[in-house]
Amino acid sequence: MVEPGGHRAAPWWKSRRALVGAGAGVLVAGAASVALLAQASGAACAATVGNTSGQATYYAADGSGNCSFDKVSEPLVVALGNAEYQSGAACGGYLDVKGPKGSVRVKITDRCPECAPGHIDLSQQAFARIGVINDGIIKVSYSQVANPSVPGPMTVRVKEGSSRYWLALRFDNTGNPLSGAEIQVGGAWKALARTDYNYWIAESGAGNGPFAVRVTDTAGRRTALNGVALTVGTVQKPGATAATASPAAPKTSRAAPPSAVAPTELAVVAPSSAPVTAAAAEVGASESQRGPGGLQRCGA
């Protein structure tokens, strides 16, 4: 889907099938997206796709879709079915997909409501790299990429309608999917709630800004972005590079779970117009909620 409440373009193969089946009715390829909060409070979990064999189709993707990312000129992207999309938890991650002609790395940017588990919907550009376009459907295998390279530093976008009373942020170039996001309010860190369209929400707002924000990915890496302005509809690009930091002791007295991943890397970034300040934090990503096929269960 392009926007919450909008409709996703139908794959050409579905359109052809609808035409061949004369009198069978119209096949609806998209469905309205409802903004669902992944969790009311606290860090939301994030889906990880395991090694999977299945099939791939393609559609006229442009890099945006239900994850609310920006359009790109050469979209090597993929839409996942509901089970793997996990209410937006998969957004921003990458898959390596192998097909009859080779392999391609794609970014998760969209949801495919009609795709069953094991069925992925690639952009036409990505499909063409691993299969023959005229085939329409090909057998593939795919798996999540850990800590992939990204085209640039992490960015943040403030959603239209945001104000000091309600705030929505979207992060891009995270590499791994995000498992949590927080914003500093009154000297304390406040957890943001994820929506299924990949924005993180402070329902009561966070003031006038500029804001200090930190995000945690599924590998347990935390990134701090300082000086985020309350400027809606604009992608704010970081002005600093990642730095290495020693693992820090948890600030909470509650012991980390045995499967927690100790942080080994800290990125301190800020919009180019804001000063960069140092920050250090820690995070643990538990895999105790991982379900069949490598999917981590979110919420229910």
Buried (B, 14 or more C-beta within 10 A) or exposed (E): BBEBEEBBBBBBBBBEEBEEEEEEEEEEBBBEBEEBBBBEEEBBBBBBBBEBEBBBBBBEBBBBBBBBBEEBEEBBBBBBBBBBBBBBBBBBBBBBBBBEEEEBBBBBBBBBBBBEBBBBBBBBBBBBBBBEEEBBBBEBBBBBBEEBEBEEBBBBBBBEEBEEEBBBBBBBBBBBBBBBBBBBBEEEBBBBBBBBBBBBBBEEBBBEBBBBBBBBBBBBBBBBBBBBBBBBEEEBBBBBEBEEBEEBEBEEEEEBEEEBBEBEBBBBBBBEEBEBEEBBBBBBBBBEEBEEBBBBBBBE
